[in-house]
Amino acid sequence: MSSTAPRRREPHAPPRSWWRQVLDFLELSSPEGQKGLALVVGLLVVGFGPLVLLAVLDVSGPLRKLLVALGPVSICLGFAGLVLVCGYRYGEALKWSRRQTWGLAAMFVGLGLLGGLGLWFSESSPEHGQRPSSVGDERP
């Protein structure tokens, strides 16, 4: 005699979205992976914020010089912060010493400051003897 008792069906998990599948594939679905993703996205927002403002706003004068100069400064400071975070978390696995971590971070800070200063002083304004070029301006 065979038993024809109905089989229990286990409830199925809801289908995962494509974004969740991408995060799983990149191994970013764990809390540690999500912290890393948030760190990188925050770096991009902070680093490229002045350049986005420069593109969106129609500014001139000292404010324009400031936004142009802050572009590389903020990007390089963000990279320096990322190097410090990764160096302290994963320094042993990367075989980085504290001196190497701080040296690389200092290099990014220096590059950002030098780039910002260079762009600050190279950003010319029309009142310093340079004539702004116009489309219809023809020179002999």
Secondary structure, 3 states (H helix, E strand, C coil): CCCCCCCCCCCCCCCCCHHHHHHHHCCCCCHHHHHHHHHHHHHHHHHHHHHHHHHHCCCCCHHHHHHHHHHHHHHHHHHHHHHHHHHHHHHHHHCCCHHHHHHHHHHHHHHHHHHHHHHHHHCCCHHHCCCCCCCCCCCC
